Amino acid sequence: MTTDNDPTAAAARTAAAARAAHRRRRRGRGPILVGIDGPAGGGKSTLADLVAAALDDAPIVRMDDLYPGWDGLAASVPLLVRCVLAPAERGRIPRYRRYDWHRGAYTEWRAVRRHRYLIVEGAGSTCAAARRYFAVRVFVDATPDVRMRRALQRDGDMFRPHWDRWARQEAALFGPDRTPRAAHIVVTTGPTAPRT
């Protein structure tokens, strides 16, 4: 596990690890999977965008599209495995239904375009049964006050009443799972880092 405080350097390190995994690969039809995990407001989306650009515009699956509502963090992990990770590992095109947070229901189907790399970004993405699929696992965090400020700047009033509820689910998932310890790269972002 390596630790990095600079999102640009962390993106370069993550992309280099993904390329190395691609070179080491002996067999396999699917993409090299890169998971970017961590609590809300940590900087995951920003890092995922930087890594995708460094990996020739690799596609990103965002966990925000998979969570089945405000109480669905743990439930999203088996959904991720079934719809995205297992098909990708077998060389199939992953397909999933996007969750519409305003309607409170799943809507259209999305297919993930083929590429040598696939990035999955979001809380819970590298936890439990999902962990084994990832060649590169990154955990992104920041202090609670920085994370809350970023999340509320990004999502505003929609997230505010759910912040504590979501944070409890993150603690319940990350603690027993020991998600940060299982990461290859840990990134701690600061107050001047880009918003997620």
C-alpha positions, 0 to 999 in steps of 0.5 A: 500500500502506498499513500499519496496526497496529491490527486494528480500524482495519485492518478499517475500512480494508479494509471501506471499500476493499471498499465503494469497489470495489463502487461503482467496479464497472461490470459483473460478477455476482459478489461483491467479493472480499477476500483476507486473507493472511499467515503462521500466527498473524499475526491473519488470522482475527481481522481477517476476522471484523471485516471480515465484520461491517463488511460486513453479515455477509459470508461467509468462506471459510477456507483451513484448509478447503481445504489438503490437509494439512500439505504442501499450502499451495502446492497450495491456491492452484489449488484456491481458484481452481477451486472458489471464485474463478473461480465467484464471478467468474462469479456462480456459487455457489462450492462446495468440499469441507472438509478434515478435519485429524483424518481427513486427508481431504476430507469434506462439500461446502460452498456459499458463500452469496450476498452482495455481498462474499466474504472469503477468509482464510488463508495463500496466499489472494492468491498466484500465480494467485489474486491477480488475483481480489481487489479488496482484498488484505490481508497480516497479519503479526506477529513470529515469536515472537508468531505461534508463541505464538498458533498454539500457543494456538489449535491446541495440540499439533496444530500444534506438530510441524508449525510449522517445516514449515508455516513453510518452505512459507510462506517458499517461497510468500510470498518468490518471490511477493512477497505482502506487496508486492502487498497493498493493506493491510499489517497488523502485529499486536502481542502485545496484539492478539486471537488468530487 
